[in-house]
Amino acid sequence: MRLLIARCQVDYAGRLSAHLPMATRLIMVKADGSVSVHADDRAYKPLNWMSAPCTLTVGPPPDDVEAVAAAEEASLTEVWEVRNGDGDTLQIAIGEVLHDSNHDLGVDPGLQKDGVEAHLQVLLAENPSAFGDGWTLVRREHPTPIGPVDLLFRDHTGSYVAVEVKRRGEIDGVEQLTRYLALMNADPLLAPVRGVFAAQLIKPQARTLAGTRGIDCVLVDYDALRGLDNAEDRLF
């Protein structure tokens, strides 16, 4: 991971446009290629970012960027351009650098699931029909270069489906599954792979984001999977 603290201005161009004027910020470049820009507040959430897979190129500041920087009384040393597969760009114009370091964090063991979430994964692996007729389990914890996807199935058509299991489905889980799918679909032995986001509760924002990524959302009834909720015993 590269950590850079510098004066910078940031411009994002894609489905929306955003501009951050010149200020001192933290820029993080992770091993998977993702880039995020942070201020000294807002907890973990970056001001702007580009998720992997993306490409980073570094070059001299062009005249139009220099003009903006000059108006803000800053001299630029270089400009980073981060671009993803959809053509969105994140342009970071670097001024004075206060800190620049690289750190090898090694292989992360991943988030340890709580008891309910881990048990959900086991139950879904044992009950592929929770997703539809004709589904079969390929394996649990299917490895990718950035960590394992919880479950890999084949659906009734024989196509691969990657399933990420959460107790509470939020935006971070959708982003995680998106990264897994990008890597799995780059493998000709697996592609095409579609994604399913499975959770006991899925927040509206996560459901909306999943829809834009072509990811299906499935609500999981934990008690029903455990056999504690017997449909034959219901009055209605």
Beta strands, then each sheet from edge to edge (+ up, - down):
strand 1: 2-13
strand 2: 17-29
strand 3: 35-38
strand 4: 48-50
strand 5: 54-59
strand 6: 78-84
strand 7: 89-102
strand 8: 136-142
strand 9: 149-154
strand 10: 160-169
strand 11: 193-202
strand 12: 216-219
sheet 1: 4+ 3- 2+ 1- 7+ 6- 5+
sheet 2: 8+ 9- 10+ 11+ 12+
end
